[in-house]
Amino acid sequence: MTWLRKILLIKAVLTLVFWVLPLLFLPAGLFPDLGIPTWTPAANVFLRLLGGAYLAIALVELWGFVDSAHRRSAVLLGIVSSSVTSLVLCRDIFYGELWNWGVFGWALMLLWLLLYTLFALALLATGLATLLGRADSVTAPSSDARPPLPPY
């Protein structure tokens, strides 16, 4: 298994476990207990929508892990989503936007800033050849010695 596929798999699984499941299924009353404030029940819909968006991202990355024909799209999506997430978290953490968050919530966002920055850099380093169309395609040699049929 290539490093690119390993990174796609790890990123997708971590996203599913630590972003999608909590954002979609954690009761809204538990977010303040984790140091993540919520203001109104109507605002909680954005947490659920964010969980849905991260679910879509993780599924595309898993699809790219499984199917080499879709790996280029998965790498591009992974780089863009990780980079944007890193920039947003960096801005919010270091410009004081999390002033009313608890220590655990603040530390959690700092950890995700580090992880998503590393994912963006790792996907860029291992997936650049795929993005540029220069990755070697891995195909099994055919046991059939006949030439392929012409397209109709």
Phi, psi and omega in degrees: 000132182285162178297324179299314179295321178298317181294317177300317181294312181298315180297317181295316181294315178298321178296316179297314185286316189258350176243304188294306183301310179295317184292328180273326192240347179290130177301138185301332180292343180274343180300314177298329177294335178269004180087014180247106184288148170233148187254306182226156176301327179293328179289336180295338179299329180290330174295319180291321178295322177297320176299319177295321178295318178292330175297316178298317179298314181296322180293321177295320178294321176294322178296319177293329176295318184281316189245114183295336179292337181253008184294324181299315178295320180295320179294314179299314178298317180297318179294313182295311183295320179293320180293314180294317177301317179297316180295317179295313179296319178300313179298312183293321181289311189271350175253015171078018180289344180259030185299331181259012178274152175286170182299317181295316179297319179295315180295324178297316179293323177295319177297317180290329174299314179297312182296315182290330173295316178295320177297317180299314180293319181293317178294323178294317182291318184269341185252003182299317179297323178294317180297322182275000177078021182252006180288144178288132176276137181259111177232145178283138178294141181279138178275351181272122183276353181286148176291154181293156179289146178289150179288149179248000000 
